[in-house]
Amino acid sequence: MRSVADMKTGQKATIMALDMNNQDTVRKLMALGIVVGSDVKLVQSFPSYVIKVGYTQIAIDKDIASSIFVN
């Protein structure tokens, strides 16, 4: 399995798992609609990662992008 940080700009994938080591981050991601089974698209990877989930675009740092696992 790879993470959002490993995706190329413009790629789409399905979220398969979230890194459960940091519960605060997991709760924030889930509140934003980033949940297992959702489709995600990487819009931008520099200077920060911008992902699109549904109709929502979210800017995240590399640590968070590395904790979202996709297929």
Secondary structure, 3 states (H helix, E strand, C coil): CEEHHHCCCCCEEEEEEECCCCHHHHHHHHHCCCCCCCEEEEEECCCCEEEEECCEEEEECHHHHCCEEEC
